[in-house]
Amino acid sequence: MEKKTIKVGYGSVKPVSIGDGLPLVFVGGPCAIENRDHAFKMAEMTGEICRRVGIEWIYKSCYDKDCRSAPTSFHGIGLHDGLQILSDIRTEFGIPVVSDFSDPAWGAATGEICDMVQVPAYLCRQTSILRAAAETKRPVLLKKGQFMSPWNMKNSVRKLEANGNDQIILADRGTFFGYNMLVNDMTCFPIMATTGYPVCFDASHSIQLPTSMGNISGGQREFIPHLVRSAVANGINLLFMEVHDDPDNALSDANTVLDIKYLEKILMQAKAIHELRQELVDKYGEDVHAK
């Protein structure tokens, strides 16, 4: 099986390489773009932390959150304004940016600006979304649906490949475990890695309690560090966490975004575990897959 390395970044932005044998990469930012000033503040704060830790990173924030539970919830600032802010952030900070899109008509514009496009978990089987993502010719961060088994993600991968895109990263964000509960099965990472593509762990969405508070989702942020340590030890290539400087007042996913004051410690642990795992692989060889 050929293992792929995915490079995220175009133009004046230095590409970030993601794949086996490479340093762990972080992708994060606020769930939704709230306004220009806050987006820039979060990019600056996160960038400073990543520089201190010594980890490359990609800025993530969405211009439209189409999967919110309540019609009155904040859905974002819209395609045009959101992409302009993401474009300005990548220029100002020299970092790759990523956003998801939930309407195939938004795919081309998103890919024109973003260094990577994200397919939302709920839409990971949606052929029209996957076709639009593939046609951007950008790397695709493909979230595993909460309703999907890891081995069935190969079907979504094949749809992307059939539309001419083989720059794919597969992410887990938990699987439904009864009502209003998600669970992470760490075997999903080696299973999804059999596609040959890098794998990612979405820590902040994995601790979500979907719509457990009636018209909004709850969450258990206290478990993020535990899950991150486990996922990194199980061989992920990319770590995803949504972060905010004031989680309780975040306009989207207030109960799941990580308070940025904890980010540095978590990234330091993740980087150390990733490097130790790589040392063990170099010393003892690749993991043995029992039949």
N, C-alpha and C positions, 0 to 999 in steps of 0.2 A: 504493500500500500504506500503510495506516494503521499508524504505529508507536506501540505502547502504552507507557505509563509505569505501572509497578507500584509501589504503595505498600504497604510492609510495616510493620505496627504498628497496634494497636487500643487502645481504652481510654485509660489514663493515659500510655501509651508514645507518644512523638512518632513519627509515621510516617517511614520512610526511603524516599525516592523513587528508583527505579531505571529508567533508560531512556536513550535517545539524547539527547545534548546536555546531560546532567546529570553531576555529579561521579561519579567512580568510587566504588563502595561495596565494603566488605570484609565477608566473612562467614567466621567462624572460631571455633576453640575446640578442645578435645581431641576425638579421634575418639569416645570413649565417656565417659560420666559415670562416674568411678571412685568418687567419694564426694563428699559435700557440701562439705567443706573445700577439696578440690582444685578443684572446679568454681568456687567463689567466688574462689579464688586466681587461677585462669586468667582469669576475667572481669575481675578488678581489674587484672591485669598487662596484658591485651590492651587494655582500655579506656584505660589510661594511655598506651600506645604510640599508639593511634589518635588520642587527643587531641593528642599532640605532633606527629603527622604532619598532623593536620587532615583526617581522613577519617572518614566515618560508617561504622558497622559494626553487624553482627547477630551475636549469640552463637549458635554451633552446637555441639551435642553430643548424642549419641544415648543413649537409655535401654536399647536392646536391639540388639545387633549380630548379626543373624540369619544373616549370610553368612560367618561365620568358618570357616576351613578345617578346624580340629580340634575334636572334641567337647569337649576339655578346655580350649579357649581361653576367655578371659573374654568373656562375652556381654553384660554390662551389669548394672545394678542393678534393672531391671524397670520396667514401665509406671508404677505408682503412685508409687514413690519418685523415679523419674527426672523425671516431670512436675512433682512438687512442687518439686524443686530448680530446674527451669527456670522455674517460676512465681515462685519466690522471687528468682531472679536478675533476671528482668525487672522485678520490683517494686523491688528494692534498687538496681539500677543504671539503671533507666529505659530499657532497651534492648530491642529486639525479639529474640526467640529462635526457633530452628528446630530440629526434630529430624525424622529420617526415621521411617517405620514400615513394617513388612514383613508385617503381618497386617491384612486389611481391618477386622477387629473392633477394632483399635486406632485407627482413623482418627478417629472422633468425639472421643475423649478427647484425642488429640494436637492436633486442631484447636481444641478448647476452650481449651487453654492456649497453644499456640504461635502466634506471629504469622505464621508461614509453615510449611508442611509440605513435607517432601522425599520424593520418590519415588526409591528406590534404583535404581542403574543396571541391576542384574540384573532388576529388576521393571518396567522402563519400558514394556513391552508388555502387562503384566498388567492385564486389563480390570477385575477386581475391585478391585485396588489403586488404579487411576486413578479409578474411580467413587467409592471411599471418599475419596480425596484431594479430588476435585471437590466432594463433598458437605460438606466442612468449611467451604466458602465462604471459606477463607483462600487467599492466594497460594500457588502450588505451584512449588517448585524441582524441575524434572524433569530428572534426570540421563540423559544419552544412554548407552545400553548399550554396553559394549565391543564388542559384536557388531553394532552398528547403524550404518548409514550416516547422515550428517546429514540428507539429504533425506527419509529414511523416518521421521524424528521427527515429521513433520507428521501421521502417522497416530495417534500417541499424543496429540498436541495436539488432534486432532479428537475423541478419546474424552473428554478433559477438557471440551472445549467442549460436546459432546453431553450432558454431565451438568451443564451450567449454570455452568461455571467458565472464565472467560477471563482470569484473573489468573495468568499463566504466565511462568516464566523457564526457558530451556533451557540446560543445562550440559554441557560436554564434559569427560570425565575419561580420554581416551585410547581407542584402538581396538586390539584384538588384532592383533599383528604376529607371527605364528608362535606358538610355545609360550613361555609365561612372559615375554612381552614386550608392552609397550604403546607405541604411537606416537601423536603428536598431529599431525593434519592441520589446519593453521591455516585452510584454506578452509572448515572446518566452521562457523566463526562467521558469515561472511557468508551461507552457505547456510541455516543455522538462522534467521538474522535475517530471511530472506524471509517467515517466518511472521508478522512484525510484532511479535514478542515480544522482550524483552531477552535477551541471551546472557551466559553466565557461564563462566569457566574454573576448573576444579578442579585446582589445581597439585599438591597433595600426592598425590592418587590417581593422577595422570597419570604419576608416576615410579615407580609400583609395578611389581614383578616378580611377577605373580600366582603364588602357591604355589610359588615357585622354590626354597624351602628345605625342600621335602618337605611339611610340614604347616603352614607359615606362609609369608607372602609377604615377599619381599625388596623392596628399593627403592634408588633412586639420588637421595637428597636433594640432592646437589650440583648437580643440573640444575634444581632448582626456580627459582632466580633467572633462568636463561636462558629458560625456558619462560614465566615470568610476563612478562618484557619483550616477548617475541614476541607473546603473546596480547593484551596491552594495546595494543600497536601495531596489532593487527588488529581493534580496535574492540569489545572486550568492555565490558559495563556493570557487571558484578559479578565480583569476584575472591574465590575460595574457597580457603582453605588451612587445614588442620588443624594446630594448634600445641600444643606441650607444653613444660613447663619441664624435663623430664627424659626425653627421647625414648627412650633405651635401656631405661628401666624403665616405659614406658607400657604399660598393660594391653591396649591395642588399637592396631594399626598402628604398632608401635614402629619399624619400618624405613622408614616413610614420613612420619610427622608431622614438621613443621618445628620445630627448636629455636627457642623463642620469642626467644632472644637475637639471631636474625637477622631477626626480623619487621620491625623498624622500618626497617632499610635497604631491604628489599625493597619495603615499602609506599611509602617515599619515592620510590624509582625508578618504581614503578608509577604513582603519582599524577602525577609529572612527565611521564612519557610520555603518559599519558591527556590531560593538559592541553595538551601540545604537539600531539598528534593533533587535538584539538578546534580549536586555533588554525589548523592547516593546513586542516581542513574548512571553517572559517569563511572563510578567505582564498581557498581554491581551489574550494570547493563540495564536494558529496557525492562519495564515491568513484564512479568510472566503472566500471560492470559490463560488461565486454566480452562480446559475444555469440559 
